[in-house]
């Protein structure tokens, strides 16, 4: 058996949660491999809607094991709050939820640092979610982070106090009052108290060596799906640095984030929207600042599931999509939110850029510094509602043509199509 992978090919928000939920019945194990509560994976079923930030998106299926891997960073307060919501739909969720002992903890001081650094950047801020992600990964790579397995150590509080004191010295160098700072609207000291209460609750959860568990599961013939967060164009190495996240969002992150050897990677499902969106700062070549962009935002309900911030919207960028397909070794494409384009007579896709009077068909290193003009192809839209379709044979010819056009340009087949937010609105092609 091999590990299949599902990840985003754009700037996040591609609909990974919905697709993982839809695919979960085919797998024994769902394993999240990177990121933290800066993610927002939305699942809609029947008349219910749930947003997951840390817990894998297979958690609503009672017979599936869900694993939070070592590459994930965890805020105990957010995790427990999320778990309580999950348990209203799956009361036995903790029976099938496992957490890597090697996963790092987001401390309250990390979240304060995140806000402090973002404030200090002024107009140059990157648009952080303020969840403490970057400071936590920074401590991880500085070899002084606190991991889930440390919770059970006798010197846990001592390690916490030592690391917090170290960061308080850094914060004191800035114009930032830690005692007045609020985390999710809660005063810092009160949040810290809630954090320790959440730590106590976590102690009864199942901490395991997930790399051992997963490799033994593979040897036993179990089927595994690795779930990514954010998107390829936010990867710490291959995104438009510094407007990126703090982890490897690409397929290679599965190996380091779960302890899976490269030879065990199977199918790679790459998810992309039928258009593009982005939250926060950073380059976005096909961004629309006109009524069309506003229309995409309104129809697509493009507001961040984690921050609530409006998403910037634009036409599909095939230059960036081909890059993401290449970096990840994508074997199967999944297109979401095609239903949002139902009101447009003409669609546009960018197949090249003009930079400094030169036409290029690749994603450049200096995307941040260049004036990028996308070169568009016009495609006939289907101009009819498709979110009520019950059979894939009913999709209009123009939508089929749009799918074929994308497939020819990126040289990978679209095997799944989403025509709405509900798990039932997902079709095999």
C-alpha positions in Angstrom: 0.0 0.0 0.0 1.0 3.6 -0.5 0.0 7.0 1.0 -2.3 9.1 -1.2 -1.9 12.9 -0.8 -4.4 15.7 -1.1 -3.2 19.3 -1.1 -4.0 22.8 -2.4 -2.4 24.1 -5.6 -3.2 27.8 -5.2 -3.0 30.2 -2.2 -5.2 28.0 0.1 -9.0 28.0 0.5 -9.3 25.6 -2.4 -11.9 23.3 -0.6 -9.6 20.7 0.8 -11.8 19.9 3.8 -14.8 19.1 1.7 -12.9 16.9 -0.7 -11.1 15.0 2.1 -14.5 14.5 3.8 -15.9 13.2 0.5 -12.9 10.8 -0.1 -12.7 9.5 3.6 -14.9 6.5 3.1 -12.2 5.1 0.7 -9.5 5.2 3.4 -8.7 3.7 6.8 -6.6 6.6 8.0 -6.6 10.4 7.4 -3.3 12.1 8.5 -2.7 15.9 8.6 1.0 16.6 7.8 1.7 20.3 8.3 0.3 23.7 9.3 -1.8 24.6 12.3 -4.9 26.5 13.3 -4.2 29.0 10.5 -6.0 26.5 8.4 -9.8 26.4 8.0 -11.2 23.3 6.4 -15.0 23.6 5.9 -17.3 20.6 5.7 -21.0 20.9 4.8 -23.3 17.9 5.1 -27.1 17.8 5.2 -28.0 21.1 7.0 -24.7 21.3 9.0 -21.5 23.2 8.6 -18.3 22.6 10.5 -14.9 24.3 10.2 -11.8 22.3 11.2 -8.5 24.1 12.0 -6.3 21.3 13.4 -8.2 18.0 13.4 -8.1 16.1 10.1 -11.1 16.4 7.9 -12.0 12.7 8.2 -13.1 13.1 11.8 -16.8 13.0 11.1 -16.5 9.4 9.8 -16.6 7.1 12.9 -14.7 4.2 11.4 -11.7 6.2 10.2 -8.6 6.8 12.2 -7.5 10.5 12.2 -3.9 11.5 12.9 -2.4 14.9 13.7 1.2 14.4 12.4 4.5 15.7 13.7 4.6 18.5 11.1 1.5 20.1 12.6 1.7 22.8 15.3 -1.1 22.7 17.9 -2.8 25.3 20.1 -4.4 23.3 22.9 -7.2 25.9 23.4 -8.2 25.8 19.8 -7.9 22.1 19.6 -10.2 21.4 22.5 -12.7 24.0 21.4 -12.7 22.4 18.0 -13.0 18.9 19.4 -16.1 19.8 21.4 -17.8 20.9 18.2 -16.8 17.7 16.5 -18.2 15.6 19.3 -21.7 17.0 18.8 -21.6 15.1 15.4 -19.3 12.2 16.4 -19.4 11.6 20.2 -16.6 9.0 20.0 -14.2 11.2 18.0 -11.4 10.9 20.6 -11.4 7.1 20.2 -10.1 7.4 16.7 -8.0 10.6 17.0 -4.2 10.2 17.5 -1.7 13.0 18.0 2.0 12.8 17.3 4.3 13.2 20.4 6.6 15.1 18.1 4.1 17.8 17.1 5.0 21.2 18.5 2.8 23.3 20.8 1.7 26.8 20.1 2.2 28.7 23.4 0.3 31.9 24.3 3.6 33.8 24.1 3.9 32.6 20.5 0.6 34.2 19.6 1.7 37.4 21.4 4.9 37.4 19.5 3.1 36.9 16.2 1.0 40.0 16.9 4.0 42.0 18.1 6.0 41.3 15.0 3.1 41.9 12.6 2.4 45.3 14.3 6.1 46.3 14.0 6.1 45.8 10.2 3.5 48.5 9.7 2.5 48.8 6.0 4.9 45.9 5.2 3.0 43.3 7.2 2.4 40.0 5.5 -1.2 39.4 6.7 -0.6 36.9 9.4 -3.5 35.0 10.9 -2.0 35.8 14.3 -2.3 32.2 15.4 1.3 32.0 16.5 2.4 29.7 13.6 5.6 31.4 12.6 7.0 31.9 16.1 6.2 28.2 16.9 8.0 26.9 13.8 10.8 29.3 14.6 11.3 27.8 18.0 11.1 24.3 16.5 14.0 25.1 14.1 15.9 26.9 16.9 15.7 23.6 18.8 13.9 25.0 21.8 10.3 24.3 21.1 7.9 22.3 23.3 6.3 19.2 21.9 3.2 17.3 22.7 5.2 14.5 24.3 6.6 17.0 26.7 3.2 17.5 28.3 3.7 14.4 30.4 7.2 15.3 31.6 7.7 16.5 35.2 9.6 19.5 34.0 6.9 20.6 31.6 5.9 23.8 33.5 9.6 24.7 34.0 10.2 24.4 30.3 7.1 26.5 29.5 8.2 29.3 32.0 11.7 29.3 30.6 10.6 29.7 27.0 8.0 32.3 27.9 10.4 34.4 29.9 12.9 34.3 26.9 10.2 35.7 24.6 9.0 38.3 27.0 12.5 39.8 26.9 12.2 40.1 23.1 8.7 41.6 23.3 10.0 44.2 25.8 12.1 45.6 23.0 9.0 46.6 21.1 6.2 49.1 21.8 3.9 46.2 22.8 2.1 45.9 26.2 1.8 42.2 26.9 -0.6 42.7 29.8 -3.0 44.7 27.6 -2.7 42.3 24.7 -5.7 40.1 23.9 -5.8 36.7 22.2 -9.1 36.0 20.4 -10.5 38.8 22.6 -9.2 37.3 25.8 -6.5 39.1 28.0 -3.2 37.4 27.7 -3.0 36.1 31.3 -6.5 34.7 31.1 -5.7 33.0 27.8 -2.6 31.5 29.4 -4.8 30.1 32.2 -7.2 28.5 29.7 -4.1 27.1 27.8 -3.0 25.2 30.9 -6.6 24.0 31.5 -6.6 22.7 27.9 -3.2 21.0 28.5 -4.8 19.1 31.4 -7.6 17.9 29.2 -5.2 16.9 26.5 -3.4 14.5 28.9 -6.1 11.9 28.5 -5.9 12.0 24.7 -3.9 9.5 22.6 -0.3 10.6 22.1 1.6 8.1 19.9 4.7 7.8 17.7 2.7 8.4 14.6 5.6 7.6 12.2 5.7 4.1 13.7 1.9 3.8 13.5 1.6 4.9 9.9 4.4 2.7 8.6 3.0 -0.3 10.4 -0.4 0.5 9.0 1.1 0.6 5.5 2.7 -2.8 6.1 -0.6 -4.1 7.2 -2.3 -3.0 4.0 -4.2 0.0 5.4 -5.2 2.8 3.1 -3.9 6.2 4.1 -4.7 9.7 2.9 -2.4 12.6 3.8 -4.2 15.9 4.2 -2.4 19.2 3.6 -3.2 22.7 4.7 -2.8 26.1 3.0 -1.7 25.9 -0.6 1.4 25.3 -2.8 1.9 29.0 -3.6 2.2 29.6 0.2 5.0 27.1 0.6 7.9 28.4 2.7 10.4 27.5 0.0 8.4 27.6 -3.3 5.8 30.3 -2.6 6.3 34.1 -3.2 8.6 34.6 -0.2 8.2 36.3 2.3 4.4 36.3 1.7 4.2 32.6 2.6 3.3 30.3 5.5 5.9 28.7 7.7 5.8 25.1 6.6 6.2 23.0 3.5 2.7 22.8 2.0 3.9 20.7 -1.0 3.9 16.9 -1.4 7.5 16.7 -0.1 6.1 17.9 3.3 4.2 14.6 3.7 7.5 12.8 4.2 8.9 15.1 6.9 5.5 15.9 8.4 4.4 12.2 8.9 7.6 10.2 8.7 6.6 8.5 5.4 9.4 7.6 2.9 9.2 9.1 -0.6 8.8 5.6 -2.1 5.5 5.2 -0.2 3.8 8.2 -1.9 0.9 7.1 -4.2 -1.7 9.3 -5.9 -1.3 13.0 -5.4 -4.6 14.9 -5.6 -4.1 18.6 -6.4 -7.1 20.8 -5.6 -7.7 24.1 -7.3 -10.6 26.5 -7.6 -12.0 27.2 -11.1 -10.8 30.8 -10.4 -8.2 32.2 -8.0 -8.4 33.7 -4.5 -5.9 34.9 -1.9 -6.2 36.1 1.7 -3.6 38.6 3.0 -0.7 40.4 1.3 1.5 39.2 -1.5 1.6 39.0 -5.3 -1.5 37.8 -7.2 -1.1 38.3 -10.9 -4.7 37.7 -12.0 -6.3 39.7 -9.2 -9.4 41.7 -10.4 -10.1 45.1 -8.9 -13.3 45.6 -10.9 -17.0 44.6 -10.7 -16.0 41.1 -11.9 -13.7 40.6 -8.9 -16.4 41.8 -6.6 -19.0 39.5 -8.2 -16.7 36.5 -7.8 -16.2 37.4 -4.1 -20.0 37.8 -3.5 -21.1 34.7 -5.4 -18.3 32.6 -4.0 -18.8 33.8 -0.5 -15.1 34.5 -0.4 -14.3 35.3 3.2 -11.6 33.5 5.2 -12.9 30.6 7.3 -10.2 31.3 9.9 -9.9 35.1 9.9 -13.2 36.2 8.3 -11.2 38.5 6.1 -12.4 39.1 2.5 -10.5 37.1 -0.1 -9.0 38.8 -3.1 -10.4 37.3 -6.3 -9.2 36.8 -9.9 -9.3 34.6 -13.0 -7.7 31.2 -13.1 -3.9 31.4 -13.4 -2.6 28.5 -15.4 1.0 29.6 -15.2 0.9 29.2 -11.4 -1.3 26.0 -11.7 1.3 24.3 -14.0 4.0 25.3 -11.5 2.1 23.7 -8.6 1.4 20.6 -10.6 5.1 20.2 -11.4 6.3 20.8 -7.8 3.9 18.3 -6.3 4.0 15.6 -9.0 0.2 15.8 -9.2 -1.5 12.7 -10.6 -5.1 13.8 -10.3 -6.7 17.2 -10.3 -9.8 18.2 -8.4 -11.6 21.4 -9.5 -13.9 23.1 -7.0 -16.3 26.0 -7.1 -17.1 25.8 -10.8 -20.6 26.7 -9.8 -19.4 30.2 -8.9 -18.6 30.9 -12.5 -22.2 30.1 -13.7 -23.1 33.7 -14.2 -20.3 34.6 -16.5 -20.7 34.6 -20.3 -16.9 34.8 -21.0 -14.2 33.3 -18.7 -10.5 34.2 -18.8 -7.5 32.1 -18.0 -3.9 33.4 -17.8 -1.5 31.2 -19.8 1.5 33.6 -19.7 2.8 36.8 -18.1 4.4 39.9 -19.5 7.3 41.0 -17.2 9.6 43.9 -18.3 8.2 43.6 -21.9 9.1 39.9 -22.0 6.5 37.1 -22.3 7.2 34.2 -19.9 5.3 31.0 -19.2 6.8 30.2 -15.8 6.5 31.5 -12.2 9.5 33.9 -11.7 11.7 34.2 -8.6 11.1 38.0 -8.4 7.3 37.9 -8.6 7.1 40.3 -5.7 9.3 43.0 -7.3 8.0 42.8 -10.9 5.0 44.4 -12.6 3.3 41.4 -13.9 0.7 41.6 -16.7 -1.2 38.3 -17.3 -1.9 37.3 -20.9 -5.4 35.9 -21.1 -7.3 33.4 -23.2 -11.0 33.9 -23.5 -13.3 30.9 -23.0 -17.0 30.6 -23.5 -18.8 30.3 -20.1 -21.8 28.1 -19.5 -23.9 30.9 -18.2 -26.3 28.6 -16.3 -26.7 27.2 -12.8 -24.9 23.9 -12.2 -25.2 23.6 -8.4 -28.4 21.6 -8.7 -27.0 18.9 -11.0 -27.5 15.4 -9.7 -25.7 13.5 -12.5 -22.4 14.3 -14.1 -23.9 13.6 -17.5 -26.0 16.8 -17.0 -23.1 19.3 -17.0 -23.2 21.7 -19.9 -20.9 21.4 -22.9 -19.2 24.7 -22.1 -18.2 23.4 -18.6 -16.8 20.2 -20.3 -14.8 22.4 -22.6 -13.4 24.4 -19.7 -12.3 21.2 -18.1 -10.7 19.9 -21.3 -8.9 23.2 -21.8 -7.4 23.1 -18.4 -6.4 19.5 -18.7 -4.6 20.1 -22.0 -2.7 23.1 -20.5 -1.5 21.3 -17.4 -1.3 17.8 -18.9 -3.1 16.2 -15.9 -6.6 14.8 -15.8 -9.3 16.4 -13.7 -10.8 13.4 -11.9 -13.1 15.1 -9.4 -15.4 18.1 -9.9 -17.2 20.0 -7.1 -20.3 22.0 -7.9 -21.2 23.2 -4.5 -20.2 23.2 -0.8 -22.1 20.0 0.2 -20.3 16.7 0.2 -23.1 15.4 -2.1 -22.1 18.0 -4.8 -18.9 16.1 -5.7 -18.6 14.1 -8.9 -16.2 11.6 -10.4 -15.2 12.4 -14.0 
